[in-house]
C-alpha cells in the first residue's frame, strides 16, 4: 500500500499526537512518509526490521529480542529473547530468522524455534529467509591463509535448512582454490 516502516530509538518524541516515548519504536508512515498511521513501542532501540511480503507482518530486532508485529503494528504476535541481534529477516509466511554474531536462530510464524545454528566464517553480515525452499541464506566473508594467496578474504553465500543443515555454498573460495585459477 506504499506505507513506509521505520524503526529506531525515539525517546521523548510523540508523532502525530501518538505517545511513543520509550527506548524503541516502530512507525508505520503513509506513502508520503509524513503521516504516522501507527506506532508500536518495543523494549529497546530497533537495530533491524523487515516487512513480509505479501502479509505485511514486521519482523523487528532489538539488541535483546526478536519479535513479529502484525501489519497494522498492533501488539506483538510473539517475542523471543535473543541477545546481540544485528539483522532480522522474515519470509512470506512469517518465518523469522535472526542473526546474532555468527549464530542464526529461526522461528516459525507463531514464534516456536525451528533451529539455532552457527555459520562458519570470519564475519557473517546478513541473512534472508526464503519461504519457498524453507531456507535461510547467509552472507559474509572468511579469511583464508592457504596457498600463495595469504590473507585472502573470500565472500560467501550459503543456504541452510531451518535446522542448520547446509544446502549449498557459492563463492566461498579458499587460497588454494584461487591459486588453481592462475588469476
Secondary structure as GFF3:
##gff-version 3
##sequence-region A 1 183
A	DSSP	beta_strand	4	8	.	.	.	ID=ss1
A	DSSP	beta_strand	14	15	.	.	.	ID=ss2
A	DSSP	beta_strand	18	19	.	.	.	ID=ss3
A	DSSP	beta_strand	24	29	.	.	.	ID=ss4
A	DSSP	beta_strand	36	42	.	.	.	ID=ss5
A	DSSP	beta_strand	46	51	.	.	.	ID=ss6
A	DSSP	beta_strand	58	62	.	.	.	ID=ss7
A	DSSP	beta_strand	65	69	.	.	.	ID=ss8
A	DSSP	beta_strand	76	81	.	.	.	ID=ss9
A	DSSP	beta_strand	85	90	.	.	.	ID=ss10
A	DSSP	beta_strand	96	100	.	.	.	ID=ss11
A	DSSP	beta_strand	103	107	.	.	.	ID=ss12
A	DSSP	beta_strand	113	118	.	.	.	ID=ss13
A	DSSP	beta_strand	123	130	.	.	.	ID=ss14
A	DSSP	three_ten_helix	131	133	.	.	.	ID=ss15
A	DSSP	beta_strand	135	144	.	.	.	ID=ss16
A	DSSP	beta_strand	152	161	.	.	.	ID=ss17
A	DSSP	beta_strand	166	171	.	.	.	ID=ss18
A	DSSP	alpha_helix	175	181	.	.	.	ID=ss19
###
